[in-house]
Amino acid sequence: MPLKFPSASQLLALLLSAAAYAGLAYATPRAEFGQLLALMAVALAAYAWLLRTRLPLRWGLGAALVFRLLWVPAQPALSDDVYRFRWDGLLVAHGVNPFQFRPDELIADGARTAFSDATTRAQVLPELQQLYRQLNSPHYYSVYPPVCQAVFGAAARLFPTSEQGFVMSLRAAVLLAEAGTTWLLLALLPALGWPAARALRYLLHPLVIVELTGNLHFEALAICFVLLAMWLLHRQQWARSAGALGLAVAAKLLPLLALPLLVRRLGWRRFVAYAAVVAGVLLVLFAPFISVALVINISRSLNLYFRSFEFNASIYYVLRAIGYRLTTYNEIARIGPALALTSALFGLGLAWRERRPTLATLPVALLLLLTGYYALATTVHPWYITPLIALAPLTRFRYPLVWGGAAVLSYAAYRTTAYTENLWLVGLEYTVVGAVLVWELTRRSLRNEEF
């Protein structure tokens, strides 16, 4: 088959994309929302054109790699989570349980509680004190599961005093995960009856490139492991699939929501064995951190997440406004847990009511489940959308691609250190996404496409 070359307009779109990513990586502070929005708009417009004009797959794969490599030496400019990654990594590298102490506790007592050896404490404390001033959550326990902690710890061991080296180590891990995701998408798509070129919907999406490779969010690892679990299920390798799903949960807890969708697909007996393997993997990976403090502190962190944190939400913001109207104060402490319970019931209901629970329909079931979860969430950071974008090529839906583009509007909150959201922009984001979702659901019903 002769090699296809991109058209002149596609080459221009590729060049504009590269220029936009370079500008985002090296010349766009997070507070400069206007510049950030303009560059992301260029990248999104180029992305849409490349998909519309069907960029040849090989060129698309090459472009996806180049766009990611552009970020290799860059510091994450749009997120400060990397400082907490390094904080946890330094603790893990020196044998300290990162779930046991809050950063403010360690700094308050000069790290004497965590580091009994005076020499080690003298070496690590200056690094921790410098990092402490840059943390966005110094009063909270760590929420990053063991796969993340292992990567953080390895990077900190390799580069105990170099922030640049630490960042590049994390980026290498993300790039490896993205390489795995690429292979898995190219394998899964034909197996499910879709063209392999649909992988570019994920691989070239600007939000994926900026938030995963650029800002070093470990949804990249979770996505890779979830797709691996799907691929192994498709090959009827149940035990290995369960191991992969266990790794996904140990990277980000959210993939645990996929388990109810497997009950009817596997049958109760096989499902129990599958869940036991997932639990066994999690037990092994959490074993180095297991303590009474782990259970208590993670519970506290999850409680705070559902009762205190709010960002770029949809349904929750409507309910919050009603709460203000009725009680004159923020009812998140009640609304957050109620929405979390509703989300769990939605997932169970979706698993029970699904018409055709086959392995071929698993991607769309998981996509809708995660969509419901984030529609009810109190906090939806832009990078939370990336797993939905990864699932979209395996389904008929495109609204996650639109959501990933519209989520850029939430960066407006970072114009000030107070992180003040513009609710008009939040409303615009969800109006657009909701309209596309309703349109796509309507099209499916008109075509009598069963789910």
C-alpha positions in Angstrom: 0.0 0.0 0.0 1.5 3.4 -1.0 2.3 5.8 1.8 -0.3 8.6 2.0 1.0 12.1 2.6 -0.9 14.9 4.3 -2.4 17.7 2.3 -1.1 21.3 2.4 -3.9 22.3 4.8 -3.1 19.3 7.1 0.6 20.2 7.2 -0.4 23.7 8.1 -2.6 22.4 10.9 0.2 20.2 12.2 2.6 23.2 12.2 0.1 25.4 14.0 -0.5 22.7 16.6 3.2 22.3 17.2 3.6 26.1 17.6 0.6 26.2 20.0 2.0 23.4 22.2 5.5 25.1 22.2 3.8 28.3 23.4 1.8 26.5 26.0 4.8 24.6 27.3 7.4 27.4 27.5 5.7 30.8 27.3 2.2 30.6 29.0 1.9 31.2 32.8 -1.3 29.7 34.2 -2.6 33.1 35.2 -2.5 34.3 31.6 -5.9 32.9 30.7 -6.3 35.0 27.5 -3.1 33.7 26.0 -3.8 30.2 27.2 -7.3 30.2 25.7 -6.0 31.5 22.4 -3.3 28.9 22.1 -5.7 26.1 23.1 -8.2 27.4 20.6 -5.6 27.1 17.8 -4.7 23.6 18.9 -8.4 22.6 19.1 -9.2 24.1 15.7 -6.2 22.3 14.1 -7.3 19.0 15.9 -10.8 19.3 14.5 -9.5 20.0 11.0 -7.1 17.0 11.1 -9.9 14.7 12.1 -12.4 16.1 9.6 -9.9 15.8 6.7 -8.8 12.4 7.9 -5.1 12.8 8.5 -3.3 9.6 7.4 -2.8 7.3 10.5 1.0 7.1 10.3 1.4 10.8 10.1 -1.1 11.2 12.9 0.9 8.8 15.1 4.1 10.6 14.3 2.5 14.0 15.1 1.1 12.6 18.4 4.7 11.6 19.4 6.3 14.9 18.3 3.7 16.9 20.1 4.4 15.0 23.3 8.2 15.2 23.0 7.9 19.0 22.7 7.1 19.0 26.4 10.0 16.8 27.6 12.3 19.5 29.2 9.4 21.8 30.2 8.2 22.4 33.7 4.4 21.9 34.2 3.2 25.5 33.8 -0.6 24.9 34.2 -0.6 22.8 37.3 1.3 22.8 40.6 0.4 19.2 41.6 4.0 18.2 40.7 5.2 19.7 44.0 3.1 17.3 46.0 4.3 14.5 43.7 7.9 15.4 44.7 7.0 15.8 48.3 5.5 12.3 48.4 8.4 10.9 46.3 11.0 12.2 48.8 9.1 10.5 51.7 8.8 7.2 49.8 12.5 7.3 48.7 13.5 7.6 52.4 11.2 4.9 53.7 8.5 7.2 55.1 4.8 6.4 54.6 3.3 9.4 52.7 -0.2 8.6 54.0 0.9 8.9 57.6 1.7 12.6 57.9 0.3 15.8 56.5 2.9 18.3 55.2 2.1 20.9 57.8 2.7 18.2 60.5 6.1 17.4 59.2 7.2 21.0 58.9 5.8 21.9 62.3 8.0 19.4 64.1 11.0 19.7 61.8 10.4 16.2 60.4 11.6 14.6 63.6 8.6 12.3 63.7 9.1 10.9 60.3 12.9 10.8 60.1 14.5 9.4 63.3 18.0 9.6 61.8 19.4 13.0 62.2 21.7 12.8 59.2 18.8 11.8 56.9 16.6 14.5 58.4 19.3 17.2 57.8 19.5 16.1 54.1 15.8 15.9 53.4 14.4 18.8 55.5 15.7 21.7 53.3 14.1 20.1 50.2 10.8 19.6 52.1 10.8 23.2 53.4 11.3 24.6 50.0 8.6 22.4 48.5 6.2 23.2 51.4 5.9 26.8 50.2 4.7 25.6 46.8 2.2 23.0 47.9 -1.5 23.6 47.0 -2.7 21.2 49.8 -0.3 21.3 52.7 -3.1 20.6 55.2 -4.3 17.4 53.6 -3.1 13.8 53.6 -1.8 12.3 50.4 -4.5 10.8 48.1 -2.2 9.3 45.5 -2.4 5.4 45.3 0.6 3.1 45.4 1.3 2.9 41.7 1.7 6.7 41.7 3.8 6.6 44.9 6.1 4.0 43.4 6.8 6.3 40.4 7.2 9.3 42.6 9.6 7.4 44.9 11.7 6.1 42.0 12.0 9.5 40.5 13.0 11.0 43.8 15.6 8.3 44.3 17.1 9.0 40.9 17.0 12.8 41.4 16.9 13.6 45.1 17.9 17.2 44.7 17.0 18.0 41.0 13.5 19.2 40.3 14.2 19.1 36.6 15.4 15.5 36.8 12.3 14.5 38.8 9.9 16.1 36.3 11.6 14.4 33.4 11.4 11.1 35.1 7.7 11.4 35.7 7.3 12.5 32.0 9.1 9.4 30.9 6.6 7.3 32.9 3.7 9.2 31.3 5.2 8.8 27.8 5.6 5.0 28.4 2.0 4.8 29.5 0.8 6.8 26.5 2.9 4.5 24.2 1.0 1.5 25.8 -2.3 3.3 25.3 -1.5 3.8 21.6 -0.7 0.2 21.1 -3.9 -0.9 22.9 -6.1 1.5 21.0 -4.7 0.3 17.7 -5.3 -3.3 18.8 -8.8 -2.8 20.3 -10.3 -0.7 17.6 -10.2 -3.3 14.8 -11.1 -6.1 17.3 -14.3 -4.1 18.1 -15.0 -3.4 14.4 -13.8 0.2 14.3 -11.1 1.7 12.0 -7.7 2.0 13.6 -7.5 5.7 12.6 -10.1 6.5 15.3 -7.2 6.2 17.8 -6.2 9.7 16.6 -9.3 11.1 18.3 -7.5 10.5 21.6 -3.9 10.7 20.6 -4.1 14.1 19.0 -6.6 15.7 21.5 -5.1 18.9 22.9 -6.4 18.4 26.4 -4.8 14.9 26.5 -1.4 16.2 25.4 -1.5 19.3 27.7 -2.8 17.6 30.8 -1.1 14.2 30.7 2.3 14.8 29.0 2.4 18.5 29.8 1.1 18.7 33.3 2.0 15.1 34.4 -1.4 13.8 35.5 -1.4 10.1 36.2 -4.7 9.5 34.5 -2.3 8.4 31.7 -1.4 5.3 33.7 -4.9 4.5 34.7 -6.1 4.8 31.1 -3.4 2.4 29.9 -4.2 -0.2 32.5 -8.0 0.1 31.9 -7.5 -0.4 28.2 -5.2 -3.3 28.9 -7.9 -4.9 31.1 -10.3 -4.6 28.2 -7.9 -6.0 25.7 -7.2 -9.0 27.9 -10.9 -9.5 28.5 -11.4 -9.5 24.8 -8.7 -12.3 24.5 -10.5 -14.2 27.4 -7.5 -13.8 29.7 -9.7 -13.1 32.8 -7.1 -13.4 35.5 -4.6 -11.1 33.7 -7.4 -8.6 33.0 -8.2 -8.5 36.7 -4.5 -7.9 37.4 -4.5 -5.0 35.0 -7.7 -3.5 36.5 -6.1 -3.8 39.9 -3.1 -1.8 38.6 -5.5 0.8 37.2 -7.3 1.2 40.6 -3.8 1.4 42.2 -3.0 4.3 39.9 -6.3 6.2 40.3 -9.2 4.8 42.4 -11.9 5.7 39.9 -11.6 2.5 37.7 -13.0 0.6 40.6 -16.4 1.8 39.3 -16.0 -0.6 36.4 -16.5 -3.7 38.5 -20.3 -3.7 38.5 -20.3 -3.6 34.7 -18.5 -7.0 34.7 -21.0 -9.0 36.8 -23.4 -9.9 33.9 -20.6 -10.0 31.4 -18.6 -12.6 33.3 -21.3 -14.4 35.3 -21.3 -14.5 39.1 -18.8 -17.3 39.6 -16.2 -15.9 37.3 -16.9 -12.3 38.5 -16.2 -13.3 42.1 -12.9 -14.8 41.0 -12.1 -11.7 39.0 -12.9 -9.4 41.9 -10.8 -11.5 44.2 -7.8 -11.0 41.9 -8.4 -7.3 41.8 -8.5 -7.2 45.6 -5.4 -9.4 45.8 -3.4 -7.0 43.5 -4.6 -4.0 45.6 -3.7 -5.7 48.8 -0.1 -6.5 47.6 0.4 -2.9 46.3 -1.0 -1.3 49.4 0.9 -3.6 51.7 3.9 -1.4 52.2 1.6 1.4 53.3 -1.0 -0.5 55.3 -1.5 0.8 58.8 -4.4 2.2 60.9 -3.2 5.6 59.9 -3.7 4.7 56.2 -7.3 3.8 56.6 -8.1 6.8 58.9 -6.3 9.3 56.8 -7.6 8.2 53.4 -11.1 8.2 54.9 -10.5 11.8 56.0 -9.2 12.8 52.6 -12.2 11.2 50.8 -14.6 12.8 53.3 -13.0 16.2 52.7 -13.1 15.6 48.9 -16.9 15.1 48.9 -17.8 17.6 51.6 -15.4 20.5 50.9 -13.8 20.5 47.4 -15.7 22.2 44.5 -14.5 23.1 41.0 -16.0 23.2 37.6 -19.1 21.2 38.6 -22.4 21.0 36.8 -25.4 19.6 38.7 -23.8 20.3 42.0 -23.5 24.0 41.3 -27.2 24.2 40.5 -28.0 22.4 43.8 -25.6 24.7 45.6 -27.4 27.7 44.3 -30.7 26.3 45.5 -29.1 25.6 48.9 -28.0 29.2 49.2 -31.5 30.3 48.3 -33.0 28.2 51.0 -30.5 28.3 53.8 -28.2 31.3 52.9 -25.0 29.2 53.2 -23.1 26.5 51.2 -24.7 23.0 51.7 -21.8 21.1 50.2 -21.5 19.0 53.4 -24.9 17.5 52.6 -25.1 17.8 48.9 -21.6 16.3 48.2 -22.2 12.9 49.9 -25.8 12.8 48.6 -24.5 13.2 45.0 -21.8 10.6 45.6 -24.4 8.1 46.8 -26.6 9.0 43.8 -23.6 8.4 41.5 -23.1 4.9 43.1 -26.7 4.1 42.6 -26.6 5.3 39.0 -23.7 3.0 38.3 -25.4 0.0 39.8 -28.6 0.8 37.9 -26.7 1.2 34.7 -25.1 -2.2 35.2 -28.4 -3.9 36.1 -30.5 -2.3 33.3 -28.0 -2.6 30.5 -29.7 -4.4 27.6 -26.7 -6.1 25.9 -23.9 -6.6 28.4 -21.2 -7.9 26.1 -17.5 -7.2 25.9 -18.2 -5.2 22.8 -20.5 -2.8 24.7 -18.2 -2.5 27.7 -16.5 0.7 26.5 -19.8 2.6 26.0 -21.1 1.3 29.3 -18.0 2.5 31.1 -18.1 5.8 29.2 -21.7 6.5 30.3 -21.0 5.4 33.9 -18.1 7.8 34.1 -20.1 10.6 32.5 -22.8 10.2 35.1 -20.1 10.2 37.9 -18.6 13.5 36.7 -22.0 15.1 36.0 -22.8 14.5 39.7 -19.3 15.3 41.0 -18.4 18.5 43.0 -15.0 18.7 41.5 -14.2 18.2 37.8 -10.7 19.3 36.9 -9.9 19.3 33.1 -7.7 16.2 33.3 -10.5 14.2 34.8 -12.1 14.2 31.3 -9.1 12.4 29.7 -10.4 8.8 30.4 -13.6 9.7 28.7 -11.7 10.9 25.7 -9.8 7.6 25.7 -13.0 5.6 25.6 -14.7 7.8 23.0 -12.9 6.2 19.9 -14.3 2.8 21.0 -17.9 4.1 20.9 -20.1 6.1 18.6 -20.0 9.1 21.0 -18.0 12.2 20.3 -19.3 14.4 23.2 -16.2 13.6 25.3 -14.0 15.2 22.6 -16.2 18.3 22.9 -16.1 18.2 26.7 -12.3 18.0 26.6 -12.2 21.2 24.5 -14.9 23.1 26.5 -13.1 22.2 29.8 -10.4 24.6 28.8 -12.8 27.4 29.9 -12.3 26.2 33.5 -8.7 27.5 33.4 -10.2 31.0 33.9 -10.3 30.3 37.6 -6.5 30.5 37.8 -6.3 34.1 36.8 -6.0 35.0 40.5 -4.4 33.2 43.4 -7.9 33.0 45.0 -9.0 30.6 42.1 -12.3 32.4 41.5 -14.4 30.7 39.0 -16.4 32.4 36.3 -19.8 30.6 36.5 -20.9 32.0 33.2 -18.0 30.2 31.6 -18.8 27.0 33.6 -22.4 27.3 32.4 -21.3 27.7 28.8 -19.1 24.6 29.1 -21.8 22.4 30.3 -24.5 23.8 28.0 -22.4 23.0 25.0 -21.5 19.5 26.3 -25.0 18.8 27.4 -26.4 19.8 24.0 -24.0 17.6 22.1 -24.7 14.6 24.5 -28.5 15.0 24.1 -28.1 15.3 20.3 -26.0 12.1 20.1 -28.4 10.2 22.4 -31.3 11.3 20.2 -29.6 10.1 17.1 -28.9 6.7 18.7 -32.6 6.3 19.6 -33.7 7.4 16.2 -31.5 4.7 14.7 -32.8 2.1 17.2 -29.3 1.4 18.4 -29.6 -0.7 21.5 -27.4 -0.3 24.5 
